[in-house]
Amino acid sequence: MAFLSINDSLGTDIAHVGDLVRTSGADLGLISGLANLKNALFHRLITQPGTLVHRPNYGVGIPGYQNAPSSFSIQQRLAAKIVEQFEQDARVASVTNVLIGSDDGTPQTTRIAVFLIPVGYTEVQMTFTPFGAGV
């Protein structure tokens, strides 16, 4: 009987950050473990709900918040949507906190820190910069 490592429980996918990642041997690169989970959650964060025909309720739609007014109540609604969406991923046991902020007050440096418990792990922090550098 083979046992899965914790890394295996979070899956392995083809790596793509803007484009497919190639290895030095020209094969498609792979991503697994926490990095794979973070990449999948980033895609859920940036996907506009209704754009996937087979999953119309998938996605936070974070691009819709770019260059839009930001108030505490809007940030609370966004945080609630992130919790709801991230907890739909079977690899996420729970989301414990979401913090939204910017180092210098500009939208380009907005950071979203999500504290979550992946299945088989203790709490981890994943930080996303969806309007600038990405994952």
Summary of the structure (lengths in Angstrom):
residues: 135
radius of gyration: 15.8
end to end distance: 36.2
largest distance: 55.1
contacts: 348
relative contact order: 0.16
helix: 30%
strand: 27%
